[in-house]
Amino acid sequence: MSGRRSHPRVAVSPAAQGSLHLMRDVVVQRVEEREVVAISRDPGTKGEALVLEVSTGLEVERLQCHVIESAPLIVDGCLRYRLQLRVVTPATDRTVQRAPAGPEGQ
């Protein structure tokens, strides 16, 4: 019986590192050169970095943003969040992509 409790019973693994990308739809209320206001189902965290893809027909503009403010809001009886975002991507570095034309666009 001696030594029963001297061996390790639990091994703690080091934490894994990685990143998680979540896609969520927002309703964009206002777009200015350095600021965007959007309504989201999920709250944002002040200082959180995110990429906002704004679609205007066939073009998609990617904006790198930081959350300035996230405030709860009731829209049609549902809880939503008003996100105030600061655009950090210079206008010259914004990636504009053309969506592939589908059968209806040919």
ZAMI-234865 format. One record per atom (N, C-alpha, C): residue number from 1; atom name; x, y, z. Coordinates in nm, 4 decimals. Example, Ala and Ser with C-alpha at 12.3 -4.5 7.8 and 13.67 -1.06 7.14 Angstrom:
residues 2
+-----+------+----------+----------+----------+
:   n : atom :       px :       py :       pz :
+-----+------+----------+----------+----------+
:   1 :    N :   1.3190 :  -0.5690 :   0.7800 :
:   1 :   CA :   1.2300 :  -0.4500 :   0.7800 :
:   1 :    C :   1.3200 :  -0.3300 :   0.7800 :
:   2 :    N :   1.2850 :  -0.2250 :   0.7080 :
:   2 :   CA :   1.3670 :  -0.1060 :   0.7140 :
:   2 :    C :   1.2900 :   0.0030 :   0.7870 :
+-----+------+----------+----------+----------+
END
This chain:
residues 106
+-----+------+----------+----------+----------+
:   n : atom :       px :       py :       pz :
+-----+------+----------+----------+----------+
:   1 :    N :   0.0795 :  -0.1188 :   0.0000 :
:   1 :   CA :   0.0000 :   0.0000 :   0.0000 :
:   1 :    C :   0.0842 :   0.1257 :   0.0000 :
:   2 :    N :   0.2074 :   0.1163 :   0.0342 :
:   2 :   CA :   0.2886 :   0.2379 :   0.0340 :
:   2 :    C :   0.3104 :   0.2856 :  -0.1094 :
:   3 :    N :   0.3074 :   0.4157 :  -0.1285 :
:   3 :   CA :   0.3288 :   0.4731 :  -0.2609 :
:   3 :    C :   0.2034 :   0.4866 :  -0.3446 :
:   4 :    N :   0.0883 :   0.4482 :  -0.2933 :
:   4 :   CA :  -0.0337 :   0.4573 :  -0.3729 :
:   4 :    C :  -0.0661 :   0.5995 :  -0.4147 :
:   5 :    N :  -0.0414 :   0.6947 :  -0.3308 :
:   5 :   CA :  -0.0804 :   0.8319 :  -0.3598 :
:   5 :    C :   0.0365 :   0.9168 :  -0.4101 :
:   6 :    N :   0.1477 :   0.8594 :  -0.4346 :
:   6 :   CA :   0.2621 :   0.9387 :  -0.4781 :
:   6 :    C :   0.2678 :   0.9558 :  -0.6300 :
:   7 :    N :   0.1958 :   0.8739 :  -0.7059 :
:   7 :   CA :   0.1986 :   0.8888 :  -0.8515 :
:   7 :    C :   0.0929 :   0.9911 :  -0.8940 :
:   8 :    N :   0.1154 :   1.0601 :  -1.0062 :
:   8 :   CA :   0.0182 :   1.1618 :  -1.0502 :
:   8 :    C :  -0.1145 :   1.0977 :  -1.0930 :
:   9 :    N :  -0.2235 :   1.1569 :  -1.0531 :
:   9 :   CA :  -0.3555 :   1.1062 :  -1.0880 :
:   9 :    C :  -0.4174 :   1.1810 :  -1.2050 :
:  10 :    N :  -0.3753 :   1.3041 :  -1.2242 :
:  10 :   CA :  -0.4329 :   1.3863 :  -1.3296 :
:  10 :    C :  -0.3198 :   1.4524 :  -1.4068 :
:  11 :    N :  -0.3300 :   1.4514 :  -1.5379 :
:  11 :   CA :  -0.2337 :   1.5218 :  -1.6224 :
:  11 :    C :  -0.3062 :   1.6394 :  -1.6881 :
:  12 :    N :  -0.2555 :   1.7602 :  -1.6688 :
:  12 :   CA :  -0.3166 :   1.8791 :  -1.7269 :
:  12 :    C :  -0.2421 :   1.9135 :  -1.8556 :
:  13 :    N :  -0.3141 :   1.9129 :  -1.9649 :
:  13 :   CA :  -0.2546 :   1.9452 :  -2.0947 :
:  13 :    C :  -0.2408 :   2.0958 :  -2.1093 :
:  14 :    N :  -0.1384 :   2.1408 :  -2.1814 :
:  14 :   CA :  -0.1281 :   2.2851 :  -2.2070 :
:  14 :    C :  -0.2439 :   2.3297 :  -2.2971 :
:  15 :    N :  -0.2819 :   2.4548 :  -2.2815 :
:  15 :   CA :  -0.3939 :   2.5084 :  -2.3588 :
:  15 :    C :  -0.3586 :   2.5132 :  -2.5072 :
:  16 :    N :  -0.4566 :   2.4800 :  -2.5897 :
:  16 :   CA :  -0.4384 :   2.4875 :  -2.7346 :
:  16 :    C :  -0.4610 :   2.6310 :  -2.7797 :
:  17 :    N :  -0.3902 :   2.6720 :  -2.8841 :
:  17 :   CA :  -0.4074 :   2.8055 :  -2.9396 :
:  17 :    C :  -0.4693 :   2.7950 :  -3.0772 :
:  18 :    N :  -0.5477 :   2.8933 :  -3.1126 :
:  18 :   CA :  -0.6106 :   2.8922 :  -3.2440 :
:  18 :    C :  -0.7016 :   3.0120 :  -3.2587 :
:  19 :    N :  -0.7780 :   3.0126 :  -3.3636 :
:  19 :   CA :  -0.8733 :   3.1208 :  -3.3849 :
:  19 :    C :  -1.0054 :   3.0622 :  -3.4320 :
:  20 :    N :  -1.1105 :   3.1361 :  -3.4081 :
:  20 :   CA :  -1.2444 :   3.0937 :  -3.4436 :
:  20 :    C :  -1.3077 :   3.2042 :  -3.5273 :
:  21 :    N :  -1.3611 :   3.1683 :  -3.6411 :
:  21 :   CA :  -1.4261 :   3.2652 :  -3.7290 :
:  21 :    C :  -1.5755 :   3.2370 :  -3.7294 :
:  22 :    N :  -1.6533 :   3.3347 :  -3.6859 :
:  22 :   CA :  -1.7982 :   3.3218 :  -3.6836 :
:  22 :    C :  -1.8579 :   3.4125 :  -3.7891 :
:  23 :    N :  -1.9522 :   3.3602 :  -3.8632 :
:  23 :   CA :  -2.0221 :   3.4398 :  -3.9630 :
:  23 :    C :  -2.1573 :   3.4767 :  -3.9032 :
:  24 :    N :  -2.1866 :   3.6046 :  -3.8981 :
:  24 :   CA :  -2.3170 :   3.6478 :  -3.8507 :
:  24 :    C :  -2.3668 :   3.7607 :  -3.9389 :
:  25 :    N :  -2.4953 :   3.7582 :  -3.9633 :
:  25 :   CA :  -2.5573 :   3.8608 :  -4.0457 :
:  25 :    C :  -2.5860 :   3.9837 :  -3.9611 :
:  26 :    N :  -2.5664 :   4.0991 :  -4.0199 :
:  26 :   CA :  -2.6011 :   4.2247 :  -3.9560 :
:  26 :    C :  -2.6771 :   4.3103 :  -4.0566 :
:  27 :    N :  -2.7525 :   4.4048 :  -4.0043 :
:  27 :   CA :  -2.8192 :   4.5033 :  -4.0881 :
:  27 :    C :  -2.7387 :   4.6315 :  -4.0734 :
:  28 :    N :  -2.6825 :   4.6784 :  -4.1846 :
:  28 :   CA :  -2.6007 :   4.7989 :  -4.1809 :
:  28 :    C :  -2.6924 :   4.9203 :  -4.1893 :
:  29 :    N :  -2.6850 :   5.0079 :  -4.0892 :
:  29 :   CA :  -2.7674 :   5.1284 :  -4.0864 :
:  29 :    C :  -2.6978 :   5.2450 :  -4.1537 :
:  30 :    N :  -2.5681 :   5.2590 :  -4.1289 :
:  30 :   CA :  -2.4965 :   5.3752 :  -4.1804 :
:  30 :    C :  -2.3516 :   5.3371 :  -4.2088 :
:  31 :    N :  -2.2996 :   5.3826 :  -4.3228 :
:  31 :   CA :  -2.1600 :   5.3607 :  -4.3581 :
:  31 :    C :  -2.0983 :   5.4959 :  -4.3902 :
:  32 :    N :  -1.9921 :   5.5284 :  -4.3206 :
:  32 :   CA :  -1.9155 :   5.6484 :  -4.3486 :
:  32 :    C :  -1.7720 :   5.6053 :  -4.3753 :
:  33 :    N :  -1.6863 :   5.6993 :  -4.4063 :
:  33 :   CA :  -1.5475 :   5.6661 :  -4.4398 :
:  33 :    C :  -1.4767 :   5.5927 :  -4.3261 :
:  34 :    N :  -1.4965 :   5.6351 :  -4.2013 :
:  34 :   CA :  -1.4250 :   5.5762 :  -4.0885 :
:  34 :    C :  -1.5156 :   5.5118 :  -3.9846 :
:  35 :    N :  -1.6479 :   5.5052 :  -4.0090 :
:  35 :   CA :  -1.7385 :   5.4502 :  -3.9088 :
:  35 :    C :  -1.8566 :   5.3796 :  -3.9745 :
:  36 :    N :  -1.8985 :   5.2705 :  -3.9120 :
:  36 :   CA :  -2.0134 :   5.1923 :  -3.9579 :
:  36 :    C :  -2.1028 :   5.1663 :  -3.8371 :
:  37 :    N :  -2.2327 :   5.1785 :  -3.8557 :
:  37 :   CA :  -2.3292 :   5.1424 :  -3.7518 :
:  37 :    C :  -2.4113 :   5.0262 :  -3.8057 :
:  38 :    N :  -2.4175 :   4.9167 :  -3.7276 :
:  38 :   CA :  -2.4886 :   4.7966 :  -3.7709 :
:  38 :    C :  -2.5732 :   4.7425 :  -3.6563 :
:  39 :    N :  -2.6787 :   4.6685 :  -3.6914 :
:  39 :   CA :  -2.7641 :   4.6015 :  -3.5936 :
:  39 :    C :  -2.7367 :   4.4520 :  -3.6036 :
:  40 :    N :  -2.7087 :   4.3887 :  -3.4886 :
:  40 :   CA :  -2.6703 :   4.2483 :  -3.4848 :
:  40 :    C :  -2.7529 :   4.1723 :  -3.3818 :
:  41 :    N :  -2.7641 :   4.0415 :  -3.4009 :
:  41 :   CA :  -2.8297 :   3.9564 :  -3.3009 :
:  41 :    C :  -2.7378 :   3.9307 :  -3.1827 :
:  42 :    N :  -2.6073 :   3.9454 :  -3.2052 :
:  42 :   CA :  -2.5081 :   3.9168 :  -3.1011 :
:  42 :    C :  -2.4382 :   4.0446 :  -3.0580 :
:  43 :    N :  -2.4057 :   4.0568 :  -2.9285 :
:  43 :   CA :  -2.3349 :   4.1758 :  -2.8830 :
:  43 :    C :  -2.1893 :   4.1741 :  -2.9287 :
:  44 :    N :  -2.1300 :   4.2892 :  -2.9318 :
:  44 :   CA :  -1.9875 :   4.3003 :  -2.9593 :
:  44 :    C :  -1.9165 :   4.3383 :  -2.8304 :
:  45 :    N :  -1.7865 :   4.3212 :  -2.8286 :
:  45 :   CA :  -1.7048 :   4.3581 :  -2.7136 :
:  45 :    C :  -1.6200 :   4.4771 :  -2.7529 :
:  46 :    N :  -1.6188 :   4.5798 :  -2.6693 :
:  46 :   CA :  -1.5425 :   4.7002 :  -2.6999 :
:  46 :    C :  -1.3971 :   4.6634 :  -2.7290 :
:  47 :    N :  -1.3469 :   4.7084 :  -2.8443 :
:  47 :   CA :  -1.2109 :   4.6783 :  -2.8855 :
:  47 :    C :  -1.1978 :   4.5535 :  -2.9706 :
:  48 :    N :  -1.3035 :   4.4747 :  -2.9808 :
:  48 :   CA :  -1.3013 :   4.3516 :  -3.0605 :
:  48 :    C :  -1.2731 :   4.3841 :  -3.2070 :
:  49 :    N :  -1.1821 :   4.3089 :  -3.2670 :
:  49 :   CA :  -1.1501 :   4.3260 :  -3.4089 :
:  49 :    C :  -1.2372 :   4.2320 :  -3.4903 :
:  50 :    N :  -1.2889 :   4.2820 :  -3.6023 :
:  50 :   CA :  -1.3710 :   4.1984 :  -3.6887 :
:  50 :    C :  -1.3607 :   4.2463 :  -3.8324 :
:  51 :    N :  -1.4055 :   4.1617 :  -3.9236 :
:  51 :   CA :  -1.4081 :   4.1958 :  -4.0653 :
:  51 :    C :  -1.5540 :   4.2006 :  -4.1072 :
:  52 :    N :  -1.5934 :   4.3136 :  -4.1646 :
:  52 :   CA :  -1.7306 :   4.3337 :  -4.2107 :
:  52 :    C :  -1.7288 :   4.3298 :  -4.3628 :
:  53 :    N :  -1.8079 :   4.2403 :  -4.4203 :
:  53 :   CA :  -1.8200 :   4.2318 :  -4.5654 :
:  53 :    C :  -1.9505 :   4.2979 :  -4.6063 :
:  54 :    N :  -1.9385 :   4.4072 :  -4.6803 :
:  54 :   CA :  -2.0555 :   4.4824 :  -4.7251 :
:  54 :    C :  -2.0771 :   4.4505 :  -4.8723 :
:  55 :    N :  -2.1939 :   4.3956 :  -4.9036 :
:  55 :   CA :  -2.2261 :   4.3571 :  -5.0401 :
:  55 :    C :  -2.3139 :   4.4638 :  -5.1033 :
:  56 :    N :  -2.2723 :   4.5079 :  -5.2224 :
:  56 :   CA :  -2.3523 :   4.6031 :  -5.2990 :
:  56 :    C :  -2.3684 :   4.5463 :  -5.4389 :
:  57 :    N :  -2.4645 :   4.4590 :  -5.4553 :
:  57 :   CA :  -2.4848 :   4.3955 :  -5.5857 :
:  57 :    C :  -2.3772 :   4.2932 :  -5.6137 :
:  58 :    N :  -2.2939 :   4.3192 :  -5.7143 :
:  58 :   CA :  -2.1907 :   4.2235 :  -5.7528 :
:  58 :    C :  -2.0589 :   4.2444 :  -5.6808 :
:  59 :    N :  -2.0446 :   4.3517 :  -5.6048 :
:  59 :   CA :  -1.9193 :   4.3808 :  -5.5375 :
:  59 :    C :  -1.9300 :   4.3528 :  -5.3882 :
:  60 :    N :  -1.8196 :   4.3058 :  -5.3317 :
:  60 :   CA :  -1.8109 :   4.2829 :  -5.1884 :
:  60 :    C :  -1.6903 :   4.3604 :  -5.1378 :
:  61 :    N :  -1.7146 :   4.4479 :  -5.0416 :
:  61 :   CA :  -1.6063 :   4.5270 :  -4.9841 :
:  61 :    C :  -1.5789 :   4.4769 :  -4.8438 :
:  62 :    N :  -1.4537 :   4.4452 :  -4.8157 :
:  62 :   CA :  -1.4145 :   4.3961 :  -4.6833 :
:  62 :    C :  -1.3569 :   4.5106 :  -4.6019 :
:  63 :    N :  -1.4167 :   4.5320 :  -4.4859 :
:  63 :   CA :  -1.3725 :   4.6392 :  -4.3974 :
:  63 :    C :  -1.3221 :   4.5800 :  -4.2666 :
:  64 :    N :  -1.1983 :   4.6068 :  -4.2318 :
:  64 :   CA :  -1.1467 :   4.5657 :  -4.1017 :
:  64 :    C :  -1.1896 :   4.6720 :  -4.0021 :
:  65 :    N :  -1.2556 :   4.6289 :  -3.8939 :
:  65 :   CA :  -1.3154 :   4.7228 :  -3.7982 :
:  65 :    C :  -1.2814 :   4.6831 :  -3.6553 :
:  66 :    N :  -1.3004 :   4.7796 :  -3.5658 :
:  66 :   CA :  -1.2962 :   4.7561 :  -3.4217 :
:  66 :    C :  -1.4279 :   4.8053 :  -3.3634 :
:  67 :    N :  -1.4786 :   4.7336 :  -3.2645 :
:  67 :   CA :  -1.6033 :   4.7724 :  -3.1987 :
:  67 :    C :  -1.5741 :   4.8899 :  -3.1052 :
:  68 :    N :  -1.6460 :   4.9993 :  -3.1267 :
:  68 :   CA :  -1.6347 :   5.1165 :  -3.0394 :
:  68 :    C :  -1.7365 :   5.1060 :  -2.9273 :
:  69 :    N :  -1.8582 :   5.0617 :  -2.9642 :
:  69 :   CA :  -1.9669 :   5.0545 :  -2.8671 :
:  69 :    C :  -2.0652 :   4.9465 :  -2.9087 :
:  70 :    N :  -2.1224 :   4.8776 :  -2.8108 :
:  70 :   CA :  -2.2267 :   4.7783 :  -2.8330 :
:  70 :    C :  -2.3362 :   4.8051 :  -2.7317 :
:  71 :    N :  -2.4567 :   4.8360 :  -2.7812 :
:  71 :   CA :  -2.5670 :   4.8705 :  -2.6915 :
:  71 :    C :  -2.6896 :   4.7877 :  -2.7259 :
:  72 :    N :  -2.7616 :   4.7379 :  -2.6227 :
:  72 :   CA :  -2.8843 :   4.6613 :  -2.6496 :
:  72 :    C :  -2.9925 :   4.7497 :  -2.7085 :
:  73 :    N :  -3.0775 :   4.6857 :  -2.7883 :
:  73 :   CA :  -3.1811 :   4.7577 :  -2.8614 :
:  73 :    C :  -3.2968 :   4.6609 :  -2.8835 :
:  74 :    N :  -3.4194 :   4.7080 :  -2.8730 :
:  74 :   CA :  -3.5365 :   4.6242 :  -2.9014 :
:  74 :    C :  -3.5859 :   4.6587 :  -3.0415 :
:  75 :    N :  -3.5906 :   4.5588 :  -3.1295 :
:  75 :   CA :  -3.6387 :   4.5757 :  -3.2662 :
:  75 :    C :  -3.7514 :   4.4759 :  -3.2888 :
:  76 :    N :  -3.8722 :   4.5247 :  -3.3139 :
:  76 :   CA :  -3.9901 :   4.4396 :  -3.3349 :
:  76 :    C :  -4.0076 :   4.3384 :  -3.2225 :
:  77 :    N :  -3.9841 :   4.3813 :  -3.0997 :
:  77 :   CA :  -4.0013 :   4.2957 :  -2.9831 :
:  77 :    C :  -3.8872 :   4.1982 :  -2.9580 :
:  78 :    N :  -3.7800 :   4.2064 :  -3.0345 :
:  78 :   CA :  -3.6652 :   4.1156 :  -3.0190 :
:  78 :    C :  -3.5415 :   4.1932 :  -2.9747 :
:  79 :    N :  -3.4605 :   4.1311 :  -2.8914 :
:  79 :   CA :  -3.3372 :   4.1928 :  -2.8452 :
:  79 :    C :  -3.2322 :   4.1887 :  -2.9547 :
:  80 :    N :  -3.1795 :   4.3035 :  -2.9893 :
:  80 :   CA :  -3.0717 :   4.3169 :  -3.0868 :
:  80 :    C :  -2.9661 :   4.4078 :  -3.0257 :
:  81 :    N :  -2.8553 :   4.4242 :  -3.0957 :
:  81 :   CA :  -2.7475 :   4.5083 :  -3.0468 :
:  81 :    C :  -2.7051 :   4.6063 :  -3.1550 :
:  82 :    N :  -2.6907 :   4.7321 :  -3.1169 :
:  82 :   CA :  -2.6427 :   4.8365 :  -3.2076 :
:  82 :    C :  -2.4911 :   4.8403 :  -3.1918 :
:  83 :    N :  -2.4211 :   4.8064 :  -3.2990 :
:  83 :   CA :  -2.2749 :   4.8051 :  -3.2970 :
:  83 :    C :  -2.2228 :   4.9286 :  -3.3687 :
:  84 :    N :  -2.1419 :   5.0042 :  -3.2991 :
:  84 :   CA :  -2.0736 :   5.1182 :  -3.3601 :
:  84 :    C :  -1.9304 :   5.0727 :  -3.3856 :
:  85 :    N :  -1.8905 :   5.0742 :  -3.5128 :
:  85 :   CA :  -1.7620 :   5.0185 :  -3.5540 :
:  85 :    C :  -1.6730 :   5.1268 :  -3.6136 :
:  86 :    N :  -1.5441 :   5.1215 :  -3.5809 :
:  86 :   CA :  -1.4457 :   5.2108 :  -3.6417 :
:  86 :    C :  -1.3724 :   5.1338 :  -3.7501 :
:  87 :    N :  -1.3732 :   5.1860 :  -3.8723 :
:  87 :   CA :  -1.3056 :   5.1220 :  -3.9853 :
:  87 :    C :  -1.1566 :   5.1518 :  -3.9747 :
:  88 :    N :  -1.0733 :   5.0455 :  -3.9774 :
:  88 :   CA :  -0.9285 :   5.0632 :  -3.9665 :
:  88 :    C :  -0.8562 :   5.0320 :  -4.0974 :
:  89 :    N :  -0.9273 :   4.9822 :  -4.1969 :
:  89 :   CA :  -0.8679 :   4.9527 :  -4.3267 :
:  89 :    C :  -0.8619 :   5.0794 :  -4.4099 :
:  90 :    N :  -0.7438 :   5.1198 :  -4.4567 :
:  90 :   CA :  -0.7393 :   5.2352 :  -4.5470 :
:  90 :    C :  -0.8186 :   5.2061 :  -4.6745 :
:  91 :    N :  -0.8781 :   5.3087 :  -4.7327 :
:  91 :   CA :  -0.9630 :   5.2911 :  -4.8518 :
:  91 :    C :  -0.8876 :   5.2225 :  -4.9648 :
:  92 :    N :  -0.7560 :   5.2444 :  -4.9742 :
:  92 :   CA :  -0.6779 :   5.1854 :  -5.0834 :
:  92 :    C :  -0.6518 :   5.0364 :  -5.0622 :
:  93 :    N :  -0.6645 :   4.9882 :  -4.9386 :
:  93 :   CA :  -0.6360 :   4.8476 :  -4.9077 :
:  93 :    C :  -0.7599 :   4.7605 :  -4.9009 :
:  94 :    N :  -0.8766 :   4.8165 :  -4.9233 :
:  94 :   CA :  -1.0000 :   4.7386 :  -4.9147 :
:  94 :    C :  -1.0094 :   4.6464 :  -5.0351 :
:  95 :    N :  -1.0343 :   4.5202 :  -5.0082 :
:  95 :   CA :  -1.0429 :   4.4215 :  -5.1148 :
:  95 :    C :  -1.1825 :   4.4234 :  -5.1746 :
:  96 :    N :  -1.1909 :   4.4468 :  -5.3015 :
:  96 :   CA :  -1.3198 :   4.4441 :  -5.3711 :
:  96 :    C :  -1.3203 :   4.3209 :  -5.4597 :
:  97 :    N :  -1.4187 :   4.2355 :  -5.4425 :
:  97 :   CA :  -1.4290 :   4.1129 :  -5.5185 :
:  97 :    C :  -1.5583 :   4.1157 :  -5.5989 :
:  98 :    N :  -1.5550 :   4.0533 :  -5.7101 :
:  98 :   CA :  -1.6764 :   4.0397 :  -5.7902 :
:  98 :    C :  -1.7315 :   3.8995 :  -5.7672 :
:  99 :    N :  -1.8583 :   3.8923 :  -5.7359 :
:  99 :   CA :  -1.9238 :   3.7629 :  -5.7176 :
:  99 :    C :  -1.9375 :   3.6976 :  -5.8546 :
: 100 :    N :  -1.9192 :   3.5655 :  -5.8630 :
: 100 :   CA :  -1.9356 :   3.4987 :  -5.9916 :
: 100 :    C :  -2.0797 :   3.5102 :  -6.0405 :
: 101 :    N :  -2.0939 :   3.5327 :  -6.1689 :
: 101 :   CA :  -2.2274 :   3.5448 :  -6.2270 :
: 101 :    C :  -2.2933 :   3.4074 :  -6.2316 :
: 102 :    N :  -2.4149 :   3.4007 :  -6.1837 :
: 102 :   CA :  -2.4904 :   3.2772 :  -6.1871 :
: 102 :    C :  -2.5671 :   3.2670 :  -6.3172 :
: 103 :    N :  -2.6473 :   3.1630 :  -6.3345 :
: 103 :   CA :  -2.7249 :   3.1461 :  -6.4565 :
: 103 :    C :  -2.8208 :   3.2633 :  -6.4827 :
: 104 :    N :  -2.8720 :   3.3260 :  -6.3720 :
: 104 :   CA :  -2.9646 :   3.4356 :  -6.3923 :
: 104 :    C :  -2.8941 :   3.5619 :  -6.4368 :
: 105 :    N :  -2.7604 :   3.5708 :  -6.4161 :
: 105 :   CA :  -2.6870 :   3.6905 :  -6.4548 :
: 105 :    C :  -2.6266 :   3.6809 :  -6.5936 :
: 106 :    N :  -2.6489 :   3.5721 :  -6.6656 :
: 106 :   CA :  -2.5872 :   3.5551 :  -6.7965 :
: 106 :    C :  -2.6841 :   3.5861 :  -6.9077 :
+-----+------+----------+----------+----------+
END
